[in-house]
Amino acid sequence: MNIIIRASLAAAVLAALAGCTAGQHRAQVSDDGSERVTVGTVQKEITVGMPAARVAETLGSPNIVTNDEQNRETWIYDKIATDVAYSESSGGVGGLIFGGSGGGVGIGSAGSGATRTSQRTLTVVIHFDDTSRVRDFAYHTSRF
C-alpha cells in the first residue's frame, strides 16, 4: 500500500475508535432530579392553606422544625448540592501500526477529559398557622 492509502486508513480507524466525548460522559452521570426539592415544585405545589401533611408529601421531611412564641410550627428546607462531573476518553489505539515490509503509519493514544463542579442551594421556609395549615412561605435559590 502506498503512504496515502495507509494514512487514509489510519484516519478512518482513528475516527471510528475515537470514543465518547465529554458531553456524552456528562449525560451518563447526570442526575434525573426525581428526588429533588426544586423552586418549581414549591411555586407550583405549595399554597397558602395547604395542610402540613400535604406539604410533607410534596417536599418530604424538613431539615429544621421550630416553633414561634405562639407555638406555631415553621418548617425549613435547606438544601445544598455539589455537582461534580468528570469525563475522560481515550481516543486512539496505542501502538497500532499499519503497513507492510516498507514501514507503516502509527497511531498514538490521544485523550480528552472535562471536569465541572457547581453548587446549588435552595432554602424554603414555611410558616404554619395554629391549625397546621400553611400561613405563608418564602424561598431563595442560588447556583454558583
Order of alpha helices (4+ residues) and beta strands (2+ residues): alpha-alpha-alpha-alpha-beta-beta-beta-beta-beta-beta
